[in-house]
Amino acid sequence: MHWQEILTAVALLLVIEGMLPFIGPRAYKQLVVQIAKLGDNQLRTFGLTSMIAGLVLLFFVRS
């Protein structure tokens, strides 16, 4: 894997994540408050689900 691809992926992640607070800062704040109320196990489950979905998407895109 080339460093250029990794840095491109990180750059795209930052652009996409930056869009949420830029487009709707009030809704973004409410979302963060709701996330803060979740328990550790719920956050872990969400994180694991997100990672699996990303890996599956990456598998289909790269194959």
Secondary structure as GFF3:
##gff-version 3
##sequence-region A 1 63
A	DSSP	alpha_helix	3	23	.	.	.	ID=ss1
A	DSSP	alpha_helix	25	37	.	.	.	ID=ss2
A	DSSP	alpha_helix	40	62	.	.	.	ID=ss3
###
